[in-house]
């Protein structure tokens, strides 16, 4: 029975940690390893006369910080299998060898094994749900619920990879609320947040149509479009925001956007280098009077940009 338990535990542990071995779920992998190791310890206590967790069974948990890839997962699974195969005796420092309790009912052993496996599986699902929820929250801006700065650059790198593989151009739009500091100073930060949220709703509408929208920082928003024609979307955003009415103590107020855009139709050294082109176009829109859209033009780089 011990041999079958060893194989079953090894397969269970390996399959769980192998499934959660992606880079984004290493925390979940850590939980998986810990729970599996705990299950191993409980099984030993039930199946043998040992009344404390053998030191050898702590080894997988000690190796947890080293868990980085599938090879490490396989190594830890093999270690647990070996520990069960060697379950004829357990060595605890300063204590004699302890023989397993051979009088245990095999059906009881099997039921304990299955029960512990099911409990571990339930815990893994709950941990998985919690980790995914936290991961999703970490990618979004808490105020507007758009993607955040870090998520934007990850997506930008993905777009760049697609351009290198398939040659498909894409574009980026940067929008900045004109005189936003003055808005905050005049009407307060709560009012400023409401302006950001209303603009975020407009960006959400763009996102529902296939764009990738993010709150880049402060009053700046950014959009990644899977095509090389950013001007229609940028102009639509500018007009839609200018049409929004905000209630203030002095009555209705309307605010404006300055927008810069750039098309990724040739390779750039980095995503940030390309983003700076759109940022240059935004600066030009501000300099020329705000409330307008400017497209980065490589031919005029030395003149206007």
DRENMIVO-329195 format. One record per atom (N, C-alpha, C): residue in three letters; x, y, z. Coordinates in steps of 0.02 Angstrom, whole numbers, plus 32768, in hexadecimal, padded with zeros to 4 digits. Example, Ala and Ser with C-alpha at 12.3 -4.5 7.8 and 13.67 -1.06 7.14 Angstrom:
BEGIN
ALA82947EE48186;ALA82677F1F8186;ALA82947F5B8186;SER82827F908162;SER82AC7FCB8165;SER82858002818A;
This chain:
BEGIN
UNK80297FC38000;UNK800080008000;UNK802B803F8000;UNK8064803C8024;UNK808F80778028;UNK80A9808B7FE4;UNK80B880597FB9;UNK80D280687F76;UNK809E808C7F4C;UNK805F80747F4F;UNK802980947F2A;UNK801D80DB7F43;UNK802080E47F84;UNK801881277FA1;UNK804F81557F89;UNK808C813A7F86;UNK80C481627F70;UNK80BA817B7F28;UNK80A6814C7EFD;UNK809B815F7EB7;UNK806181907EB1;UNK802A81837ED4;UNK7FEF81AF7ED1;UNK7FFF81F57EE9;UNK802281F97F22;UNK8034823A7F3D;UNK8063825F7F0D;UNK8092823A7EF0;UNK80C1825A7EC1;UNK809C82777E85;UNK806E824F7E69;UNK804782677E2F;UNK801C82A37E42;UNK7FFC829E7E7C;UNK7FD082D57E93;UNK7FF883157E9C;UNK803083107EBE;UNK8059834B7ECC;UNK807683687E8B;UNK808F833C7E60;UNK80AE83537E22;UNK807B83757DF6;UNK803F83577DEF;UNK800D83747DC2;UNK7FF683B87DDB;UNK7FED83C07E1D;UNK7FD784007E38;UNK800B84367E2C;UNK804984297E3F;UNK807D845C7E39;UNK809084687DF0;UNK808C84347DC7;UNK809B843C7D80;UNK8068846A7D5F;UNK802884627D73;UNK7FF3848B7D55;UNK7FFB84D47D68;UNK801384E27DA4;UNK801985267DBB;UNK8061853F7DB8;UNK808785287D85;UNK80CE853A7D83;UNK80DC85777D57;UNK80A9859A7D40;UNK80B485D57D17;UNK80D2860D7D41;UNK80F3863C7D1F;UNK811686727D41;UNK80E7869B7D6C;UNK80AA86A57D56;UNK807C86D17D79;UNK805B86B17DB6;UNK8066866F7DBF;UNK8043864D7DF6;UNK8074862A7E25;UNK80AF86487E2E;UNK80E086287E5A;UNK80C986277EA2;UNK80A4865A7EB5;UNK808A865B7EFA;UNK805B86207F05;UNK803186127ED3;UNK800485D97ED8;UNK802C85987ED9;UNK806285957EB3;UNK808D855A7EB5;UNK80A9854F7EFA;UNK80BB85857F1C;UNK80D685807F60;UNK80A185627F8E;UNK806285797F88;UNK802C855E7FB1;UNK802285147FA1;UNK802685027F62;UNK801C84BD7F4E;UNK805184907F6E;UNK808F84A67F6B;UNK80C5847F7F88;UNK80BC84797FD4;UNK80A984AF7FF4;UNK80A084AD803D;UNK8067847D804F;UNK802E8482802C;UNK7FF68457803D;UNK8005840E8030;UNK802884007FF9;UNK803A83BB7FEB;UNK806A839F801F;UNK809A83C98034;UNK80C883B38068;UNK80A483A780AA;UNK807483D280B9;UNK804C83C980F6;UNK8024838880F2;UNK8008837A80B7;UNK7FE3833C80AD;UNK8011830080B8;UNK804F8305809F;UNK807F82CE80A9;UNK808C82C380F3;UNK809582F98118;UNK80A282F3815F;UNK806782D48185;UNK802A82E98174;UNK7FEE82CD8195;UNK7FE982828186;UNK7FF6826F8147;UNK7FF282298134;UNK802381FF815B;UNK806082198164;UNK809381F5818A;UNK807C81EB81D2;UNK8062822081F0;UNK804B821B8236;UNK801381E8823E;UNK7FE781E3820B;UNK7FAF81B5820F;UNK7FC6816D8203;UNK7FF5816481D4;UNK8007812181BE;UNK803F810281E7;UNK806081288210;UNK8099810D8235;UNK8092811C827F;UNK80C2810382A4;UNK80C2811082EC;UNK80E8815082FD;UNK80FF817482C9;UNK812381B382D6;UNK80F181E782ED;UNK80FF82098324;UNK80D1823A8340;UNK80E38282832F;UNK8119828B830A;UNK812C82CF82F4;UNK814282CC82AC;UNK81418304828A;UNK815183068243;UNK819B82F68238;UNK81AC82C48210;UNK81F382B48204;UNK821682EE81E1;UNK825482F881F4;UNK827A833081D9;UNK8281832A818D;UNK828782ED8174;UNK829082E4812C;UNK825582FF8104;UNK821982FB8121;UNK81DE831380FD;UNK81DB835F80FA;UNK820683818120;UNK820983CA811B;UNK823283E080DF;UNK825783B180C1;UNK828483C4808A;UNK826083E58050;UNK822583CB8039;UNK820383EE8002;UNK81F184368013;UNK81DE84428053;UNK81CD84878067;UNK820B84B38069;UNK82448496807E;UNK828284BC807E;UNK829684D18038;UNK828684A58007;UNK829884B37FC2;UNK826684E27FA0;UNK822F84F37FC2;UNK81FB851C7FA3;UNK8216855E7F86;UNK824285837FA9;UNK825C85C27F8B;UNK828185B87F49;UNK829A857A7F3E;UNK82BF856C7F00;UNK8290855B7EC6;UNK824F85567ED5;UNK822085417EA2;UNK821A85767E6C;UNK823485677E30;UNK823285987DFA;UNK821B857A7DB8;UNK822285397DAF;UNK8211851D7D6E;UNK81F884D67D75;UNK81EB84B67D3D;UNK81CF84727D3D;UNK820184407D59;UNK8242844C7D4D;UNK8275841E7D66;UNK8273841B7DB2;UNK826A84567DD2;UNK826784577E1B;UNK822884347E33;UNK81F1843C7E0F;UNK81B484197E20;UNK81BD83CE7E1F;UNK81DC83B67DE8;UNK81E8836E7DE2;UNK821583547E19;UNK8249837B7E2A;UNK827783677E5F;UNK8254835F7EA1;UNK8228838F7EB2;UNK8205838B7EF2;UNK81D383517EF2;UNK81B483447EB9;UNK8186830B7EB6;UNK81AC82C97EC1;UNK81E782C37EA2;UNK821082877EAA;UNK8225827F7EF2;UNK823782B67F13;UNK824B82B27F59;UNK821482967F85;UNK81D682AD7F79;UNK819E82947FA2;UNK8192824A7F94;UNK819782367F54;UNK818D81EF7F43;UNK81C281C57F66;UNK820181DB7F64;UNK823781B67F84;UNK822C81B07FCF;UNK821381E57FEE;UNK820781E38036;UNK81D281AF8047;UNK81A181A7801B;UNK816E81758029;UNK8186812E801A;UNK81AF81287FE5;UNK81CB80E67FD6;UNK81F880CF800F;UNK821A80FF802E;UNK824680F08066;UNK822080F180A8;UNK81DE80E980A5;UNK81B680EE80E3;UNK81BC80B28110;UNK81E980838100;UNK81F6804C812F;UNK82168066816F;UNK8237809F8169;UNK825480BD81A6;UNK825C8108819B;UNK825B812E81D1;UNK8266817681CF;UNK829D818781FF;UNK82CC81B081E8;UNK830381C58213;UNK82F5820A822F;UNK82F3820F8270;UNK82EC82508291;UNK832B825A82BB;UNK834E829382B4;UNK838C829D82DA;UNK8383828F8324;UNK83B4826C8340;UNK83B7825B8387;UNK8380822A839D;UNK835D820C836C;UNK832A81DA837D;UNK8337819A8355;UNK832481618370;UNK832F8122834A;UNK82FF811D830F;UNK830C80EB82E5;UNK82DE80DE82AE;UNK829B80C882C9;UNK826680DE82A7;UNK822380CD82BD;UNK820180A78285;UNK81EB806C8292;UNK81CB8043825F;UNK818280598257;UNK81688056821A;UNK81228069820F;UNK80F380398231;UNK80B88051823D;UNK80858028825D;UNK80647FFB8228;UNK80767FBC8228;UNK805E7F8E81F4;UNK80177F768201;UNK7FFB7F88823B;UNK7FB87F70824B;UNK7F817F9D822F;UNK7F957FD3820D;UNK7F63800181F4;UNK7F397FE081BE;UNK7EF87FEB81BF;UNK7ECB7FD0818D;UNK7ED77FF2814A;UNK7EE57FCB8114;UNK7EF37FEB80D3;UNK7EB9801580B9;UNK7E7B800080CA;UNK7E41802780B3;UNK7E3D806A80D8;UNK7E5080698117;UNK7E5280A8813D;UNK7E8880D58120;UNK7EC280B7810F;UNK7EF880DD80F2;UNK7EE280FE80B1;UNK7EC080D68087;UNK7EA980F08046;UNK7E778128804F;UNK7E498120807F;UNK7E178155808A;UNK7E37819580A3;UNK7E6A818D80CF;UNK7E8D81C880E8;UNK7EB181EB80AE;UNK7ED081C48083;UNK7EF481E0804A;UNK7EC58207801C;UNK7E8C81E7800A;UNK7E5C82077FDD;UNK7E3F82457FFE;UNK7E2E8241803E;UNK7E11827A8061;UNK7E4182B58063;UNK7E8082A78074;UNK7EB282DC8076;UNK7EBD82FA8031;UNK7EBC82CF7FFD;UNK7EC482E97FB9;UNK7E8B83177FA5;UNK7E4D83047FB7;UNK7E14832D7FA6;UNK7E1683707FCB;UNK7E28836D800C;UNK7E2C83AB8032;UNK7E6183DA8015;UNK7E9A83BC8003;UNK7ECF83E47FE4;UNK7EB884037FA3;UNK7E9283DC7F7B;UNK7E7A83F57F3B;UNK7E4B84307F46;UNK7E1F842B7F78;UNK7DF184637F88;UNK7E1784A17F9D;UNK7E4A84977FC8;UNK7E7284CF7FDE;UNK7E9784EF7FA3;UNK7EB084C57F76;UNK7ED484DF7F3C;UNK7EA6850A7F11;UNK7E6884F47F08;UNK7E39851B7EE0;UNK7E2B855F7F00;UNK7E24855F7F42;UNK7E17859E7F65;UNK7E5485CC7F61;UNK7E8E85AF7F6A;UNK7ECC85D77F64;UNK7ED385F17F1D;UNK7EC385C77EED;UNK7EC785DB7EA7;UNK7E9A86167E99;UNK7E5C86137EB1;UNK7E2C86497EA7;UNK7E45868A7EC7;UNK7E6086847F04;UNK7E7986C07F27;UNK7EB586DE7F03;UNK7EE386B47EEC;UNK7F1E86CC7EC9;UNK7F0A86EE7E88;UNK7EDD86CF7E63;UNK7EC786EC7E23;UNK7EA5872F7E2E;UNK7E7D87347E64;UNK7E5B87727E73;UNK7E8D87A97E83;UNK7EBE87997EAD;UNK7EF187CA7EBF;UNK7F1B87DD7E82;UNK7F2987AC7E58;UNK7F5087BA7E1C;UNK7F2A87E97DED;UNK7EE987DD7DE7;UNK7EC088087DBC;UNK7EBC884F7DD9;UNK7EB588557E1B;UNK7EB388977E3A;UNK7EF588BC7E32;UNK7F2C88977E35;UNK7F6E88B77E2F;UNK7F7A88D37DEA;UNK7F5488BE7DB9;UNK7F5D88D47D74;UNK7F3289117D63;UNK7F0589237D90;UNK7ED589597D81;UNK7EDE89957DAF;UNK7EC989CE7D96;UNK7EC78A0B7DBD;UNK7E898A097DEA;UNK7E928A177E29;UNK7E5B8A107E59;UNK7E248A447E4F;UNK7E348A7E7E33;UNK7E028AB37E2B;UNK7DD78AA97DEC;UNK7DF78AA07DB3;UNK7DD48A9C7D73;UNK7DC68A547D5D;UNK7DE88A247D7C;UNK7DE289DD7D6B;UNK7DFE89CE7D26;UNK7E2389FC7D09;UNK7E4889EF7CCC;UNK7E8989CB7CDF;UNK7EAD89B37CAD;UNK7EEF89967CBB;UNK7F1E89CC7CD4;UNK7F5189B77CF9;UNK7F8089E87D15;UNK7FC089ED7CEB;UNK7FEE8A157D03;UNK802D8A247CE1;UNK805489E57CCF;UNK805C89B87D00;UNK8083897B7CF4;UNK8062894E7CC0;UNK802089477CC4;UNK7FFC891E7C94;UNK8002893B7C4D;UNK8002897D7C49;UNK8008899C7C07;UNK804989897BE5;UNK8080898C7C0B;UNK80C1897C7BEC;UNK80C789327BDB;UNK80A889077C02;UNK80A888C07BF1;UNK808388B57BAF;UNK804A88D67BA8;UNK802488CF7B6A;UNK804988EF7B2F;UNK806B89267B3B;UNK809289467B07;UNK80C889177AED;UNK80E988F37B1A;UNK811D88C37B05;UNK80FE888A7ADD;UNK80C188767AEF;UNK809F88437AC8;UNK8091885B7A81;UNK807988997A7B;UNK806C88B57A39;UNK80AD88B97A10;UNK80E488CB7A30;UNK812488CF7A0E;UNK813A888A79F4;UNK812F88567A1C;UNK814088127A07;UNK811687FE79CB;UNK80D6880F79CB;UNK80AC88007992;UNK80C288247953;UNK80DB8861795C;UNK80F488877922;UNK813288647905;UNK815E884D7930;UNK819B882B7919;UNK818B87E978F5;UNK815787C6790E;UNK8146878578F1;UNK811E878C78B0;UNK80EE87BA78B0;UNK80BE87BE7878;UNK80C187FF7851;UNK80E48830786C;UNK80E88871784A;UNK80A98899784E;UNK807E888C7880;UNK803F88B07886;UNK804988F178AC;UNK803B892A788E;UNK8044896A78B1;UNK800F897378E7;UNK801F899A7919;UNK7FEF89AC794C;UNK7FFC89F47960;UNK7FD38A0F798A;UNK7FDB8A56799C;UNK7FCC8A6079E6;UNK7FE58A987A00;UNK7FDB8AAA7A45;UNK7FBF8AF17A49;UNK7F928AFB7A77;UNK7F748B3D7A83;UNK7F808B507ACB;UNK7F978B8E7AD7;UNK7F9E8BA77B1B;UNK7F718BE47B22;UNK7F458BE27B53;UNK7F178C1A7B60;UNK7F258C387BA4;UNK7F248C7A7BA7;UNK7F328C9E7BE6;UNK7EFC8CD37BEF;UNK7EDE8CD57C2B;UNK7EAB8D087C3A;UNK7ECC8D4C7C41;UNK7EB68D7B7C1A;UNK7ED38DBE7C1C;UNK7EC58DE17C5F;UNK7EFA8DFF7C7A;UNK7EF58E267CB8;UNK7ED68DFF7CF2;UNK7EE98DC07CF8;UNK7ECB8D967D2C;UNK7EDE8DAE7D72;UNK7F1B8DC67D7A;UNK7F308DE07DBB;UNK7F038E1A7DD2;UNK7EF28E447DA2;UNK7EC68E7C7DB1;UNK7E808E637DC5;UNK7E698E2E7DA5;UNK7E288E107DB6;UNK7E298DF87DFE;UNK7E5F8DD57E10;UNK7E658DBC7E55;UNK7E688DF57E88;UNK7E8F8E277E77;UNK7E978E607EA5;UNK7E578E877EAE;UNK7E2F8E8B7E79;UNK7DF28EB47E7B;UNK7DB88E8E7E9B;UNK7DAF8E4F7E88;UNK7D738E2A7E9D;UNK7D828DF17ECE;UNK7DC08DE37EDB;UNK7DD18DAF7F0B;UNK7DE18D6D7EE9;UNK7E048D427F0E;UNK7E1A8D037EF2;UNK7DE18CD27EE6;UNK7DAD8CD67F0E;UNK7D748CA97F03;UNK7D538CB87EC0;UNK7D4D8CF87EB0;UNK7D328D0B7E6F;UNK7D618CF57E38;UNK7DA28CFE7E43;UNK7DD38CE87E11;UNK7DCF8C9D7E04;UNK7DC38C767E3A;UNK7DBB8C2E7E31;UNK7D7E8C1D7E07;UNK7D488C447E11;UNK7D0B8C387DE9;UNK7D178C467D9F;UNK7D418C787D91;UNK7D538C877D4B;UNK7D7A8C4D7D2E;UNK7DA98C337D54;UNK7DD18BF97D3E;UNK7DA58BBC7D31;UNK7D748BB27D5C;UNK7D488B787D54;UNK7D1D8B7F7D15;UNK7D048BBB7D08;UNK7CDC8BC57CCB;UNK7D068BBA7C8D;UNK7D438BD17C8E;UNK7D708BC47C55;UNK7D7F8B7A7C50;UNK7D888B597C8A;UNK7D948B117C8A;UNK7D5B8AEA7C69;UNK7D1D8B027C72;UNK7CE48AE17C52;UNK7CE88AE67C06;UNK7D008B1E7BED;UNK7D098B257BA4;UNK7D3E8AF47B8B;UNK7D728AEC7BB2;UNK7DA78ABD7B9E;UNK7D8E8A757BA3;UNK7D638A677BD4;UNK7D468A247BD9;UNK7D1E8A137B9B;UNK7CFD8A457B7F;UNK7CD68A3A7B42;UNK7D058A287B09;UNK7D3E8A497B06;UNK7D708A377AD2;UNK7D8A89F17ADD;UNK7D9489DF7B1C;UNK7DAF899D7B2C;UNK7D7E89667B17;UNK7D3E89747B1D;UNK7D0C89427B09;UNK7D0C89377ABE;UNK7D2C89647A99;UNK7D31895D7A50;UNK7D7589447A39;UNK7D9B89277A67;UNK7DDA89077A53;UNK7E19892C7A64;UNK7E1589687A80;UNK7E50898D7A93;UNK7E6889787AD8;UNK7EA789867AE7;UNK7EC2897A7B2A;UNK7ECC89BD7B4B;UNK7EA689CB7B80;UNK7EA58A0D7B9F;UNK7EC28A0A7BE5;UNK7EE88A3D7BF7;UNK7F078A3F7C39;UNK7F098A877C53;UNK7F068A8C7C94;UNK7F158ACC7CB4;UNK7F608ACC7CBF;UNK7F838AF37C97;UNK7FCC8AF17C98;UNK7FE88B0F7CD8;UNK7FC78B427CF1;UNK7FDE8B627D2F;UNK7FBF8BA77D36;UNK7FA88BB77D72;UNK7F8A8BF97D7D;UNK7F4F8C047D4F;UNK7F538C3A7D27;UNK7F1D8C4A7CF8;UNK7F2C8C327CB1;UNK7F5F8C077CA9;UNK7F718BED7C67;UNK7F548BA77C5D;UNK7F388B9E7C22;UNK7F1C8B5D7C0E;UNK7F3C8B487BCD;UNK7F408B067BC2;UNK7F608AED7B86;UNK7F368AB57B67;UNK7F398AB07B25;UNK7F158A7D7B00;UNK7F448A5B7ACF;UNK7F408A197ACB;UNK7F6289F37A96;UNK7F2D89DB7A65;UNK7F3689EC7A26;UNK7F0789D779F2;UNK7F2989A479C4;UNK7F06896F79B2;UNK7F24893A7988;UNK7F25894C793E;UNK7F2C898B792E;UNK7F3089A178E8;UNK7F5789E278E6;UNK7F6589FA78AB;UNK7F8F8A3578A3;UNK7F698A757894;UNK7F2A8A7A78AA;UNK7F028AB6789C;UNK7EE58AD078DE;UNK7F0D8AF47905;UNK7EF68B0B7947;UNK7ECC8B4A7946;UNK7ECF8B717910;UNK7EB08BB37910;UNK7E648BB27919;UNK7E3F8B8578F7;UNK7DF68B857902;UNK7DE38B77794B;UNK7E048B47796A;UNK7DF58B3779B0;UNK7E088B7179DE;UNK7E428B8F79D0;UNK7E598BC779FA;UNK7E298C0379F5;UNK7E148C1279B8;UNK7DE68C4A79AF;UNK7DA28C3C79CE;UNK7D8B8BFF79C9;UNK7D4C8BEC79E8;UNK7D4F8BF57A34;UNK7D878BE17A52;UNK7D908BE97A9A;UNK7D918C337AAE;UNK7DB58C5A7A88;UNK7DBB8CA17A97;UNK7D768CC37A96;UNK7D4F8CB57A63;UNK7D0D8CD37A5D;UNK7CDD8CBA7A93;UNK7CE08C797AA2;UNK7CB38C5D7AD4;UNK7CC18C7B7B19;UNK7D018C847B2A;UNK7D118CA07B6C;UNK7CFE8CEA7B6F;UNK7D098D0E7B38;UNK7CF88D557B37;UNK7CAD8D607B3E;UNK7C858D2E7B2C;UNK7C3C8D347B30;UNK7C218D247B76;UNK7C4B8D077BA1;UNK7C348CF67BE4;UNK7C2A8D357C0F;UNK7BF28D387C32;UNK7BE48D707C5F;UNK7BED8D5B7CA7;UNK7C128D837CCD;UNK7C1E8D757D14;UNK7BFF8DAD7D3E;UNK7BDB8D997D72;UNK7BBA8DC97D9D;UNK7BEB8DE57DD1;UNK7BF08E277DD3;UNK7C1B8E497E04;UNK7BF18E7F7E27;UNK7C0A8E9D7E5D;UNK7BE58ED47E7F;UNK7BD58F0E7E50;UNK7BFE8F177E1C;UNK7BF18F4E7DEC;UNK7BC48F397DB3;UNK7BAE8EFA7DB3;UNK7B858EE17D7C;UNK7BAA8EAA7D56;UNK7B938E9D7D1A;UNK7BB28E687CF1;UNK7BF68E7E7CD8;UNK7C258E4F7CD9;UNK7C678E5B7CBE;UNK7C798E227C8F;UNK7C9F8E337C5C;UNK7CB98E017C2D;UNK7D058E077C2A;UNK7D258DCF7C1F;UNK7D6E8DCE7C1D;UNK7D858DAD7BDC;UNK7DC48DB27BCF;UNK7DDE8D9C7B8E;UNK7E198D6C7B97;UNK7E298D4B7B60;UNK7E618D1C7B5D;UNK7E938D327B28;UNK7ED28D287B37;UNK7F078D2C7B05;UNK7F1E8CE47AF9;UNK7F268CD37AB9;UNK7F358C8E7AA8;UNK7F718C8A7A78;UNK7F9E8C5D7A86;UNK7FD58C4D7A59;UNK7FD08C057A43;UNK7FE48BF77A05;UNK7FDF8BB379EA;UNK801D8BA379C1;UNK802C8B6379BB;UNK80648B4D7992;UNK80538B077977;UNK806F8AF9793C;UNK80638AB8791B;UNK80A48A90791C;UNK809F8A527931;UNK80D98A257933;UNK80DC8A0078F1;UNK80FB8A1F78BF;UNK81018A00787D;UNK814989EF786B;UNK817689F8789B;UNK81BB89E37894;UNK81D489D278DA;UNK820A89AB78DD;UNK82218994791E;UNK824589CC7944;UNK823889CD7985;UNK825989FE79B2;UNK828489D779E4;UNK82B689F87A01;UNK82E289D67A31;UNK82BD89B77A6C;UNK828789D87A82;UNK826189BF7ABB;UNK821B89DC7AB9;UNK81EF89C07AE2;UNK81AC89DA7AE7;UNK81AA8A217B01;UNK81D68A2F7B30;UNK81D88A737B4C;UNK81EF8AA67B18;UNK821E8A917AED;UNK82358ABE7AB8;UNK81FC8AD07A89;UNK81D18A9F7A7A;UNK81988AAD7A50;UNK81658AD87A74;UNK815A8ACA7AB4;UNK81298AF07ADB;UNK813D8B3A7ADD;UNK817E8B477ADF;UNK81958B8C7AE1;UNK81828BB37AA3;UNK81798B8F7A6A;UNK81638BB17A2C;UNK811C8BCC7A35;UNK80F08BA27A50;UNK80AC8BBA7A5D;UNK80AB8BF07A91;UNK80D78BEB7AC2;UNK80DC8C1E7AF6;UNK80F38C617AD9;UNK811F8C5D7AA7;UNK81358C9A7A84;UNK80FB8CBB7A5F;UNK80D18C917A41;UNK80968CAB7A1E;UNK80668CCC7A50;UNK805F8CAE7A8B;UNK80358CCC7ABF;UNK80508D107AD5;UNK80918D137ADD;UNK80B08D537AF1;UNK80A38D887ABC;UNK80A78D757A7C;UNK809A8DA47A46;UNK80528DBC7A47;UNK80238D8E7A56;UNK7FDC8DA27A5B;UNK7FD28DD47A93;UNK7FF48DCB7ACB;UNK7FF08DFB7B03;UNK800D8E3E7AEE;UNK80458E3B7ACC;UNK80688E797ABA;UNK80418EA27A87;UNK801B8E817A5D;UNK7FF68EA47A28;UNK7FB18EBC7A3F;UNK7FA18EB47A7F;UNK7F628ED17A98;UNK7F338EA17ABA;UNK7F468E617AC1;UNK7F1E8E2F7AE4;UNK7EDE8E1F7ABD;UNK7EB78DEF7AD9;UNK7E788DDB7ABB;UNK7E7F8DC97A71;UNK7EB08D9F7A62;UNK7EBC8D8B7A1D;UNK7EE08D487A1C;UNK7EE38D2A79E0;UNK7F058CEA79D5;UNK7F408CF579A8;UNK7F7A8CDA79BA;UNK7FB58CDE7990;UNK7FD28C987986;UNK7FE48C8A7948;UNK80028C4A7937;UNK804C8C53792D;UNK80738C27794C;UNK80BC8C2B7945;UNK80CF8C1F78FC;UNK80F98C4B78E2;UNK81108C46789D;UNK815C8C41789E;UNK81758C07788A;UNK81BE8BFC788B;UNK81E28C2B785D;UNK81C28C407826;UNK81E48C6C77F7;UNK81F08CB27813;UNK81C88CC67845;UNK81D08D097862;UNK81EF8D0578A7;UNK82118CCE78B6;UNK822C8CC378F9;UNK825C8CFA790D;UNK82868D0F78E0;UNK82B88D4178F2;UNK829C8D8878F2;UNK825F8D9078D8;UNK82438DD378D5;UNK82138DE0790F;UNK81DA8DBC790F;UNK81A78DC97941;UNK81B38D9F7980;UNK81CA8D627978;UNK81CE8D3679B1;UNK82148D3C79D1;
